[in-house]
Amino acid sequence: MSGRMIVAGASLGGLRAAEQLRAAGWTGGITVIGDEPHPPYNRPPLSKEVLAGKASFDSLAFTPKASATDVEWRLGTRIVSARLAGRTVELDDGAVLSYDGLVVATGMRPRRLRCPGPVAGRHTVRTIDDAQVLRDELIRPGARVVVVGAGFIGCEVAATAVGLGAAEVTVVDPLPLPMVAPLGEPLARELRRRHEERGVRFVLGAGVAGFEGGDRVTGVVLADGSVLRADVVVESVGSVANTEWLEGNGLDLSDGVLTDGQLRVGGRPDVVAVGDVARFPNARYDGVPRRVEHWSVPTDSAKHAAKVLVAGDAGPAPFAPLPTFWSDQHDFRLQSFGAPALGLGDIRVLDGDLTGDVLVGYHRDGLLVGVVALGGLSAARTAARYRAELLQQPALTPQGALS
Ligand SMILES: Cc1cc2nc3c(=O)[nH]c(=O)nc-3n(C[C@H](O)[C@H](O)[C@H](O)COP(=O)(O)OP(=O)(O)OC[C@H]3O[C@@H](n4cnc5c(N)ncnc54)[C@H](O)[C@@H]3O)c2cc1C
């Protein structure tokens, strides 16, 4: 087999795509292009063990499978544009590379708050470099930390900051509860209680209007004019897809890159997307295209997309992953299987009780569509026992009726 596959993005999705292209039988060249200087590394510990100093930065690197040792890595190199019709990508050093197949795996970057005020002292956590800088700030004695955004990463960073001994840790969010959008009210309320019990303060239902300070931030100004004193600010307000390099090809880039049910981009047999950046319809659910920013998706999607790219039209059945995520905060873990967000209208406690180890089920039209455990590892194991049931559920239609 001759020719070349180009993988755009050298993180989890890019690495798994390269490995899976070999597993799918591609014997031609593979070039992985990534704008970070580092070989692929694991991001989840950046807001947890590594930020806490419980694991080293060196421990983050992935070890590529033996099948992928002949892959060409072009790191510290950004793709600036692509011409899908001509099957080329252009790099920031001016080189233009031709491909036979292209894997889009360029992921996300943190959204930033566009508010007036100083920039120094304001952080995001996406890369190894981000986490290294933030850790140095969090371990400064007496640090007052304000986390803007009570989603997964915001809650994880707040928990880690408490564990590091920060003098004050405050989480600000316009929503009424932390992580309420993915978890629903009962668990989000309990999550708040657990964080508060361990030293996190929440300022909820509040927007950020700006930042105070001279050379660096000293306070966060809220929409009502009040000010939270801060030495360190962590902005955790969502993410933006890295798709600018794909502009000009007539693609739907409104939220990541839209794919079909086979992860193909723009109806082309030679371009697929994987990982956080891919907005795909999941045949397991209602067929509505969504991006899923969970660690399991780059691996699942790379496995599927590689087969599609190598097999051409005779691809596998449509992509239908069972999403899974975990989130470690303080001494507890959230563990999810399925798509809880599709069942927020019918939430039931399946095991345990909310103040202890608990397993919550999310239903749509009476069908179980997701479970989330909150508590110790035994709760996470209980959640895992529901995988088989979730895998056996019939697909949903967009209206939520059985198909
Ligand atoms: C701090 C943190 C904690 C997390 N914790 C959890 C967790 O506990 N549980 C969980 O399930 N998930 C977690 N995740 C999510 C998980 O890490 C992501 O889903 C996963 O990293 C996505 O991988 P990806 O390869 O699709 O994208 P990314 O990891 O975003 O990689 C994309 C790569 O492409 C590069 N790139 C972008 N544009 C270009 C370009 N034009 N040219 C070349 N390269 C480019 C980027 O710099 C990046 O290196 C966490 C994420 C973060 C950031």
The ligand as an SDF file (V2000), in Angstrom:
LIG
                    3D

 53 58  0  0  0  0  0  0  0  0999 V2000
   -7.2090   19.5380   32.2580 C   0  0  0  0  0  0  0  0  0  0  0  0
   -8.0290   18.4610   31.6100 C   0  0  0  0  0  0  0  0  0  0  0  0
   -8.5460   17.4410   32.3850 C   0  0  0  0  0  0  0  0  0  0  0  0
   -9.3230   16.4480   31.8050 C   0  0  0  0  0  0  0  0  0  0  0  0
   -9.8250   15.4680   32.6010 N   0  0  0  0  0  0  0  0  0  0  0  0
  -10.6120   14.5060   32.0590 C   0  0  0  0  0  0  0  0  0  0  0  0
  -11.1700   13.4840   32.8870 C   0  0  0  0  0  0  0  0  0  0  0  0
  -10.9380   13.4500   34.0980 O   0  0  0  0  0  0  0  0  0  0  0  0
  -11.9730   12.5720   32.3050 N   0  0  0  0  0  0  0  0  0  0  0  0
  -12.2350   12.5790   30.9580 C   0  0  0  0  0  0  0  0  0  0  0  0
  -13.0120   11.7210   30.4810 O   0  0  0  0  0  0  0  0  0  0  0  0
  -11.7080   13.5290   30.1480 N   0  0  0  0  0  0  0  0  0  0  0  0
  -10.9090   14.4900   30.6620 C   0  0  0  0  0  0  0  0  0  0  0  0
  -10.3530   15.4530   29.8560 N   0  0  0  0  0  0  0  0  0  0  0  0
  -10.6500   15.4360   28.4030 C   0  0  0  0  0  0  0  0  0  0  0  0
   -9.6110   14.6590   27.5830 C   0  0  0  0  0  0  0  0  0  0  0  0
   -8.3330   14.9260   28.0050 O   0  0  0  0  0  0  0  0  0  0  0  0
   -9.8220   15.0650   26.1300 C   0  0  0  0  0  0  0  0  0  0  0  0
  -11.0690   14.5320   25.7530 O   0  0  0  0  0  0  0  0  0  0  0  0
   -8.7040   14.5620   25.2040 C   0  0  0  0  0  0  0  0  0  0  0  0
   -7.4750   15.1290   25.5330 O   0  0  0  0  0  0  0  0  0  0  0  0
   -9.0500   14.9380   23.7590 C   0  0  0  0  0  0  0  0  0  0  0  0
   -8.0380   14.5090   22.9200 O   0  0  0  0  0  0  0  0  0  0  0  0
   -7.9190   15.0310   21.4160 P   0  0  0  0  0  0  0  0  0  0  0  0
   -6.7000   14.3630   20.8670 O   0  0  0  0  0  0  0  0  0  0  0  0
   -9.2010   14.8890   20.7320 O   0  0  0  0  0  0  0  0  0  0  0  0
   -7.6880   16.6070   21.5290 O   0  0  0  0  0  0  0  0  0  0  0  0
   -6.5590   17.4410   22.2370 P   0  0  0  0  0  0  0  0  0  0  0  0
   -6.0460   16.6920   23.4230 O   0  0  0  0  0  0  0  0  0  0  0  0
   -7.0950   18.8070   22.4330 O   0  0  0  0  0  0  0  0  0  0  0  0
   -5.3630   17.4940   21.1590 O   0  0  0  0  0  0  0  0  0  0  0  0
   -5.3840   18.2340   19.9960 C   0  0  0  0  0  0  0  0  0  0  0  0
   -3.9570   18.5560   19.6240 C   0  0  0  0  0  0  0  0  0  0  0  0
   -3.9150   19.1900   18.3520 O   0  0  0  0  0  0  0  0  0  0  0  0
   -3.0890   20.3310   18.4170 C   0  0  0  0  0  0  0  0  0  0  0  0
   -3.4710   21.2860   17.3530 N   0  0  0  0  0  0  0  0  0  0  0  0
   -4.5160   22.1570   17.3400 C   0  0  0  0  0  0  0  0  0  0  0  0
   -4.5510   22.8600   16.2000 N   0  0  0  0  0  0  0  0  0  0  0  0
   -3.4910   22.4410   15.4610 C   0  0  0  0  0  0  0  0  0  0  0  0
   -3.0050   22.7850   14.1790 C   0  0  0  0  0  0  0  0  0  0  0  0
   -3.6030   23.7250   13.4090 N   0  0  0  0  0  0  0  0  0  0  0  0
   -1.8850   22.1620   13.7230 N   0  0  0  0  0  0  0  0  0  0  0  0
   -1.2810   21.2090   14.4720 C   0  0  0  0  0  0  0  0  0  0  0  0
   -1.7010   20.8260   15.7090 N   0  0  0  0  0  0  0  0  0  0  0  0
   -2.7990   21.4360   16.1860 C   0  0  0  0  0  0  0  0  0  0  0  0
   -3.3380   20.8510   19.8240 C   0  0  0  0  0  0  0  0  0  0  0  0
   -2.3430   21.7440   20.2500 O   0  0  0  0  0  0  0  0  0  0  0  0
   -3.3220   19.5380   20.6010 C   0  0  0  0  0  0  0  0  0  0  0  0
   -2.0230   19.1430   20.9050 O   0  0  0  0  0  0  0  0  0  0  0  0
   -9.5830   16.4710   30.4120 C   0  0  0  0  0  0  0  0  0  0  0  0
   -9.0460   17.5090   29.6270 C   0  0  0  0  0  0  0  0  0  0  0  0
   -8.2780   18.4940   30.2150 C   0  0  0  0  0  0  0  0  0  0  0  0
   -7.7250   19.6050   29.3640 C   0  0  0  0  0  0  0  0  0  0  0  0
  1  2  1  0
  2  3  1  0
  2 52  2  0
  3  4  2  0
  4  5  1  0
  4 50  1  0
  5  6  2  0
  6  7  1  0
  6 13  1  0
  7  8  2  0
  7  9  1  0
  9 10  1  0
 10 11  2  0
 10 12  1  0
 12 13  2  0
 13 14  1  0
 14 15  1  0
 14 50  1  0
 15 16  1  0
 16 17  1  0
 16 18  1  0
 18 19  1  0
 18 20  1  0
 20 21  1  0
 20 22  1  0
 22 23  1  0
 23 24  1  0
 24 25  2  0
 24 26  1  0
 24 27  1  0
 27 28  1  0
 28 29  2  0
 28 30  1  0
 28 31  1  0
 31 32  1  0
 32 33  1  0
 33 34  1  0
 33 48  1  0
 34 35  1  0
 35 36  1  0
 35 46  1  0
 36 37  1  0
 36 45  1  0
 37 38  2  0
 38 39  1  0
 39 40  1  0
 39 45  2  0
 40 41  1  0
 40 42  2  0
 42 43  1  0
 43 44  2  0
 44 45  1  0
 46 47  1  0
 46 48  1  0
 48 49  1  0
 50 51  2  0
 51 52  1  0
 52 53  1  0
M  END
$$$$
